[in-house]
Every structure is written in structure tokens, then in C-alpha cells.
Amino acid sequence: MRGAAAALADLEREIGAPGAGLDRLCLVPTPFVPEVRLYLAEDAILWWARMEAHAGRRLPPPYWASVWAGGQALARYLLDHPDLVAGRRVLDLAAGSGLVAIAAALAGAAQVVANDIDPYAVAAVTVNAQANHVSVVSRGGDLLDSDPVGVDLLVAGDVLYSRGLAARMLPFLHRAAAAGADVLLGDPGRGHLPPGGLAVVADYPVPTTEPAVDTPLRRVQVLRPAPVLLRDHP
């Protein structure tokens, strides 16, 4: 897989010379968080297919090229409650486009790190942060087997979309909480949360713009997990 520097060059070329088709990247306001503008694909599936054809190899799904309901809800919550963010060190896990990280920066965070395993997502965070005139450190790599350090607030939007990922993600979130970080999840009800013990701090009807959705709105909860259940979840 190409690194983040090469992916950034690809995205900057796409942005600098957009095509006429539906697969181009456009800087647009986020539906539920219009304070933040993102470079998104008008059709992420077409963009993915074209980039794979151009590269001559498989590329990871461009989750960063769409804006997801869980991230929108979490970003809205941070902007509406800047007291939770101001002056703090924030980690946006599985950041995708960087929407939540950018919202944290706009809300006054002292430092924001956006992490994703996809080099194109790392690149997208960089260009999106620049477009919104905020400072976000974009980092690649899989953090889930590590111990989170230097984090006051960990935010994660729509990260429990499979049982396997939830089995890795929830222990990491517990370790962050045990180390003293506040943890906030934006979850659209994909069915992989541990039963009970999750404090609902906000509940939003969020416009859905991600590919292959069958409803214009999705109910999304912002949750503060109970550390004991994060520990005990298989």
C-alpha cells in the first residue's frame, strides 16, 4: 500500500484538477455540521473504481470520501459543548475524513491527533484540516494493540461496525478510560455495543450521505461507555 505522502499527492492532484464526472472531490459543508467543510466524493464508489483503475491495484474502501452519521453526531456534540474540549488533548480514532478531529480543533482543543489505518484517510485529514484553517496532526497505523497515552479526550465515530472490530476496539477504549481519558462514541445502532451501562449523552436524527443507505435520516447516539463493561466485553 502506498504511504500517506503519495496518497496526499494523489488527493492534491484530484482537488487541483477535478474531473467533470460524478466521481470528483468537492469541498462541501457537512450536512449536520455546516461549520465544517470537507473534500468528499460526489460518488465514492465511482471515485474508488477510477482510482483503482488508475493505480492498477486494489485500494482500501474510501470511507474518508463520505461523511458518516456517527461522526456527524459526535462532531455536532463537540461543537455544541466546547467546555468538554477546550484546552484538552484529543485523539480522533479511525478518523476517516477528519470531521470529528476538525470539530475538536474548532471547539478549542489544545492538541488534536487524527488516526486512521488508511493512508488516503491520513491525507484527507491533512487537506480537510487545511481547508478549515485548523491544526490537526494526522497519523497512520493501527493503535488498537497499544496503550493510549497523552490523551484527555478520545472520540470515535461509527467504529463498531463489525463484531470483530468491536472485540478489538472496546478493550482499547477501556484502556484509554482507565488511563484517565474521557471517551465518547458516536454510534448509529449497528448492533455491536455491549448491553447496558452506556450513558446516552445526546441523541440526534442525522442526515445520511454515506453510500448505500435506504433512509434520509439515521438516529445516532453519542455515548459515554462504562469502563467496567468495556473491560468485560468479549
Backbone hydrogen bonds in HBPLUS format (Angstrom, degrees):
<---DONOR---> <-ACCEPTOR-->    atom                        ^
c    i                          cat <-CA-CA->   ^        H-A-AA   ^      H-
h    n   atom  resd res      DA  || num        DHA   H-A  angle D-A-AA Bond
n    s   type  num  typ     dist DA aas  dist angle  dist       angle   num
A0007-ALA N   A0003-GLY O   3.04 MM   4  6.30 159.4  2.08 149.0 155.6     1
A0008-LEU N   A0004-ALA O   2.76 MM   4  5.92 153.9  1.83 148.2 155.0     2
A0009-ALA N   A0005-ALA O   3.07 MM   4  6.35 153.2  2.15 142.0 148.7     3
A0010-ASP N   A0006-ALA O   2.99 MM   4  6.32 153.7  2.06 146.7 153.9     4
A0011-LEU N   A0007-ALA O   2.95 MM   4  6.27 160.9  1.98 152.9 157.2     5
A0012-GLU N   A0008-LEU O   2.87 MM   4  6.06 164.3  1.90 153.8 158.4     6
A0013-ARG N   A0009-ALA O   3.02 MM   4  6.13 148.9  2.11 142.7 150.7     7
A0014-GLU N   A0010-ASP O   2.97 MM   4  6.25 153.7  2.04 146.1 153.7     8
A0015-ILE N   A0011-LEU O   2.84 MM   4  6.09 159.4  1.88 154.7 159.9     9
A0016-GLY N   A0012-GLU O   2.90 MM   4  5.93 153.2  1.97 138.9 146.7    10
A0017-ALA N   A0013-ARG O   3.01 MM   4  6.04 140.8  2.17 143.4 151.7    11
A0042-GLU N   A0024-ARG O   3.11 MM  18  6.10 157.0  2.17 163.5 167.1    12
A0026-CYS N   A0040-LEU O   2.86 MM  14  5.52 162.1  1.89 152.3 153.5    13
A0040-LEU N   A0026-CYS O   2.95 MM  14  5.52 159.5  1.99 150.5 146.5    14
A0028-VAL N   A0038-LEU O   2.91 MM  10  5.53 161.7  1.94 147.2 146.0    15
A0038-LEU N   A0028-VAL O   2.86 MM  10  5.53 156.4  1.92 155.1 153.3    16
A0030-THR N   A0036-VAL O   2.94 MM   6  5.94 151.4  2.03 173.9 170.0    17
A0033-VAL N   A0030-THR O   3.12 MM   3  5.04 134.4  2.34 100.0 113.3    18
A0036-VAL N   A0033-VAL O   2.98 MM   3  5.92 170.8  1.99 132.3 135.0    19
A0041-ALA N   A0065-ALA O   3.00 MM  24  5.28 157.7  2.05 133.6 139.7    20
A0047-TRP N   A0043-ASP O   2.98 MM   4  6.26 160.6  2.02 153.8 160.1    21
A0048-TRP N   A0044-ALA O   2.93 MM   4  6.03 161.3  1.97 144.1 148.9    22
A0049-ALA N   A0045-ILE O   3.01 MM   4  6.24 163.5  2.04 148.6 152.8    23
A0050-ARG N   A0046-LEU O   2.93 MM   4  6.13 161.3  1.96 152.5 157.4    24
A0051-MET N   A0047-TRP O   2.92 MM   4  6.11 164.0  1.95 154.3 158.8    25
A0052-GLU N   A0048-TRP O   2.93 MM   4  6.11 155.7  1.99 150.7 157.4    26
A0053-ALA N   A0049-ALA O   3.00 MM   4  6.18 157.5  2.05 144.4 150.7    27
A0054-HIS N   A0050-ARG O   2.89 MM   4  6.13 153.4  1.96 147.0 154.7    28
A0055-ALA N   A0051-MET O   2.85 MM   4  5.99 154.4  1.92 144.2 151.2    29
A0056-GLY N   A0052-GLU O   2.76 MM   4  5.74 139.3  1.92 145.1 155.6    30
A0063-TYR N   A0061-PRO O   2.86 MM   2  5.73 135.4  2.06 108.6  94.9    31
A0065-ALA N   A0062-PRO O   2.93 MM   3  5.40 156.9  1.98 114.3 121.5    32
A0066-SER N   A0063-TYR O   3.42 MM   3  5.89 168.2  2.43 113.9 115.4    33
A0072-GLN N   A0068-TRP O   3.02 MM   4  6.28 157.4  2.07 154.6 161.9    34
A0073-ALA N   A0069-ALA O   3.02 MM   4  6.24 163.6  2.05 155.2 158.0    35
A0074-LEU N   A0070-GLY O   3.15 MM   4  6.32 161.2  2.19 144.2 149.5    36
A0075-ALA N   A0071-GLY O   2.88 MM   4  6.01 163.1  1.91 152.2 156.8    37
A0076-ARG N   A0072-GLN O   2.94 MM   4  6.11 160.8  1.98 148.6 154.0    38
A0077-TYR N   A0073-ALA O   3.00 MM   4  6.22 156.3  2.06 146.4 152.7    39
A0078-LEU N   A0074-LEU O   3.02 MM   4  6.32 158.2  2.07 150.5 155.6    40
A0079-LEU N   A0075-ALA O   3.04 MM   4  6.28 166.4  2.06 154.9 158.1    41
A0080-ASP N   A0076-ARG O   2.97 MM   4  6.11 146.4  2.08 145.6 155.1    42
A0081-HIS N   A0077-TYR O   2.98 MM   4  6.05 120.6  2.35 138.5 152.9    43
A0081-HIS N   A0078-LEU O   3.20 MM   3  5.09 143.3  2.34  95.1 105.6    44
A0084-LEU N   A0081-HIS O   3.01 MM   3  5.89 163.7  2.04 127.8 131.8    45
A0085-VAL N   A0082-PRO O   2.97 MM   3  5.18 151.5  2.05 107.4 116.5    46
A0086-ALA N   A0082-PRO O   2.86 MM   4  5.84 166.9  1.88 172.5 174.1    47
A0088-ARG N   A0085-VAL O   3.01 MM   3  5.62 153.6  2.09 150.1 147.5    48
A0087-GLY N   A0108-GLY O   2.88 MM  21  6.17 163.4  1.90 141.6 136.8    49
A0110-ALA N   A0088-ARG O   2.86 MM  22  5.09 134.2  2.07 122.8 135.8    50
A0111-GLN N   A0088-ARG O   3.36 MM  23  6.65 160.8  2.40 138.9 136.7    51
A0152-ASP N   A0089-ARG O   2.85 MM  63  5.10 154.7  1.92 137.0 145.5    52
A0153-LEU N   A0089-ARG O   3.06 MM  64  6.33 152.7  2.13 158.0 158.4    53
A0090-VAL N   A0111-GLN O   2.83 MM  21  6.12 170.4  1.84 157.7 159.8    54
A0113-VAL N   A0090-VAL O   2.89 MM  23  6.24 159.9  1.93 156.7 163.0    55
A0091-LEU N   A0153-LEU O   2.96 MM  62  6.41 155.8  2.02 155.6 162.2    56
A0155-VAL N   A0091-LEU O   2.90 MM  64  6.23 166.6  1.92 161.0 164.8    57
A0092-ASP N   A0113-VAL O   2.82 MM  21  6.19 166.2  1.84 163.3 168.1    58
A0115-ASN N   A0092-ASP O   2.91 MM  23  6.14 173.3  1.92 169.2 169.3    59
A0093-LEU N   A0155-VAL O   2.97 MM  62  6.29 158.8  2.01 168.8 173.6    60
A0094-ALA N   A0115-ASN O   2.93 MM  21  5.62 111.4  2.41 130.5 149.1    61
A0095-ALA N   A0115-ASN O   2.82 MM  20  5.59 164.2  1.84 146.4 150.9    62
A0098-GLY N   A0095-ALA O   2.98 MM   3  4.99 160.1  2.02 129.2 124.4    63
A0102-ILE N   A0098-GLY O   2.87 MM   4  6.02 161.9  1.90 160.7 165.6    64
A0103-ALA N   A0099-LEU O   2.96 MM   4  6.22 155.8  2.02 148.3 155.3    65
A0104-ALA N   A0100-VAL O   2.93 MM   4  6.19 153.5  2.00 147.7 154.8    66
A0105-ALA N   A0101-ALA O   2.99 MM   4  6.32 155.2  2.05 147.6 154.2    67
A0106-LEU N   A0102-ILE O   2.91 MM   4  6.18 160.1  1.95 152.1 157.3    68
A0107-ALA N   A0103-ALA O   2.91 MM   4  6.09 138.2  2.09 141.3 153.0    69
A0109-ALA N   A0104-ALA O   3.16 MM   5  5.75 161.0  2.20 147.0 147.6    70
A0108-GLY N   A0105-ALA O   3.11 MM   3  5.32 161.6  2.14 106.5 111.8    71
A0137-VAL N   A0112-VAL O   2.88 MM  25  6.16 171.7  1.89 163.2 160.3    72
A0114-ALA N   A0137-VAL O   2.76 MM  23  6.10 163.0  1.79 161.3 166.3    73
A0139-ARG N   A0114-ALA O   2.85 MM  25  6.12 169.1  1.86 162.3 165.0    74
A0116-ASP N   A0139-ARG O   3.16 MM  23  6.72 146.8  2.28 152.4 162.2    75
A0121-ALA N   A0118-ASP O   2.95 MM   3  5.20 124.8  2.26 104.9 119.3    76
A0122-VAL N   A0118-ASP O   3.07 MM   4  6.48 156.6  2.12 154.5 161.5    77
A0123-ALA N   A0119-PRO O   2.96 MM   4  6.22 154.7  2.03 144.4 151.0    78
A0124-ALA N   A0120-TYR O   2.79 MM   4  6.00 153.3  1.86 141.9 150.1    79
A0125-VAL N   A0121-ALA O   2.89 MM   4  6.13 157.4  1.94 154.5 158.7    80
A0126-THR N   A0122-VAL O   3.31 MM   4  6.56 154.3  2.38 139.1 145.4    81
A0127-VAL N   A0123-ALA O   3.10 MM   4  6.51 161.8  2.14 158.4 160.9    82
A0128-ASN N   A0124-ALA O   2.85 MM   4  5.92 158.0  1.90 152.0 159.1    83
A0129-ALA N   A0125-VAL O   2.86 MM   4  5.88 157.8  1.91 148.4 154.0    84
A0130-GLN N   A0126-THR O   3.14 MM   4  6.33 158.9  2.18 144.6 150.3    85
A0131-ALA N   A0127-VAL O   3.00 MM   4  6.19 151.2  2.09 139.8 147.6    86
A0132-ASN N   A0128-ASN O   3.13 MM   4  6.36 133.8  2.35 138.8 150.0    87
A0132-ASN N   A0129-ALA O   3.14 MM   3  5.17 133.1  2.37  95.8 108.5    88
A0134-VAL N   A0129-ALA O   3.14 MM   5  5.41 171.9  2.14 146.0 148.5    89
A0133-HIS N   A0130-GLN O   3.14 MM   3  4.96 160.9  2.17 100.6 106.2    90
A0146-SER N   A0143-LEU O   2.92 MM   3  5.42 164.6  1.94 126.2 128.9    91
A0182-ASP N   A0152-ASP O   2.86 MM  30  6.17 166.4  1.88 147.4 144.1    92
A0154-LEU N   A0182-ASP O   2.76 MM  28  6.14 168.0  1.78 166.8 169.0    93
A0184-LEU N   A0154-LEU O   2.96 MM  30  6.39 158.6  2.01 163.7 170.3    94
A0156-ALA N   A0184-LEU O   3.09 MM  28  6.50 146.7  2.20 157.3 167.0    95
A0186-GLY N   A0156-ALA O   3.02 MM  30  6.38 152.9  2.10 144.1 145.9    96
A0158-ASP N   A0186-GLY O   2.67 MM  28  5.67 164.8  1.70 158.7 163.2    97
A0166-ALA N   A0162-SER O   2.98 MM   4  6.17 160.6  2.02 148.6 154.6    98
A0167-ALA N   A0163-ARG O   2.98 MM   4  6.18 148.4  2.08 146.0 153.8    99
A0168-ARG N   A0165-LEU O   3.06 MM   3  5.26 137.7  2.24 102.2 113.8   100
A0169-MET N   A0165-LEU O   2.72 MM   4  5.86 163.2  1.75 159.1 165.2   101
A0170-LEU N   A0166-ALA O   3.01 MM   4  5.71 172.3  2.02 144.6 147.2   102
A0173-LEU N   A0169-MET O   2.97 MM   4  6.31 157.5  2.03 155.5 162.5   103
A0174-HIS N   A0170-LEU O   2.94 MM   4  6.19 151.8  2.02 148.8 156.8   104
A0175-ARG N   A0171-PRO O   2.93 MM   4  6.22 156.6  1.99 147.7 153.5   105
A0176-ALA N   A0172-PHE O   2.99 MM   4  6.31 152.6  2.06 148.5 156.0   106
A0177-ALA N   A0173-LEU O   2.99 MM   4  6.26 158.8  2.03 147.2 152.6   107
A0178-ALA N   A0174-HIS O   2.77 MM   4  6.02 160.0  1.81 155.4 161.4   108
A0179-ALA N   A0175-ARG O   2.98 MM   4  6.11 136.2  2.17 137.8 148.6   109
A0179-ALA N   A0176-ALA O   3.19 MM   3  5.11 128.4  2.47  92.0 105.4   110
A0181-ALA N   A0176-ALA O   3.00 MM   5  5.48 157.8  2.05 152.8 145.8   111
A0180-GLY N   A0177-ALA O   2.98 MM   3  5.16 158.9  2.02 106.8 112.8   112
A0185-LEU N   A0223-LEU O   2.92 MM  38  5.07 161.3  1.95 145.3 151.4   113
A0223-LEU N   A0185-LEU O   2.81 MM  38  5.07 157.3  1.86 145.2 153.0   114
A0187-ASP N   A0221-GLN O   2.92 MM  34  5.49 165.5  1.94 164.7 164.3   115
A0221-GLN N   A0187-ASP O   3.06 MM  34  5.49 164.6  2.08 153.1 148.7   116
A0199-ALA N   A0224-ARG O   3.18 MM  25  5.12 153.6  2.26 142.0 134.8   117
A0224-ARG N   A0199-ALA O   2.84 MM  25  5.12 154.9  1.91 146.1 154.6   118
A0201-VAL N   A0222-VAL O   2.83 MM  21  5.65 157.5  1.88 156.0 162.9   119
A0222-VAL N   A0202-ALA O   2.90 MM  20  5.04 165.7  1.92 136.5 140.0   120
A0204-TYR N   A0220-VAL O   2.84 MM  16  5.32 167.8  1.86 158.9 161.0   121
A0220-VAL N   A0204-TYR O   2.84 MM  16  5.32 166.4  1.86 160.2 165.0   122
A0206-VAL N   A0218-ARG O   2.86 MM  12  5.25 172.4  1.87 146.1 144.0   123
A0218-ARG N   A0206-VAL O   2.84 MM  12  5.25 151.1  1.92 141.2 150.3   124
A0208-THR N   A0216-PRO O   2.99 MM   8  5.38 158.5  2.03 126.3 130.0   125
A0229-LEU N   A0226-ALA O   3.05 MM   3  5.57 124.1  2.37 113.8 126.7   126
A0230-LEU N   A0226-ALA O   3.11 MM   4  6.40 155.1  2.17 154.6 162.2   127
A0231-ARG N   A0227-PRO O   2.99 MM   4  6.22 149.5  2.08 147.6 155.3   128
A0232-ASP N   A0228-VAL O   3.05 MM   4  6.31 152.4  2.13 141.9 149.1   129
A0233-HIS N   A0229-LEU O   2.99 MM   4  5.91 131.9  2.23 145.5 153.9   130
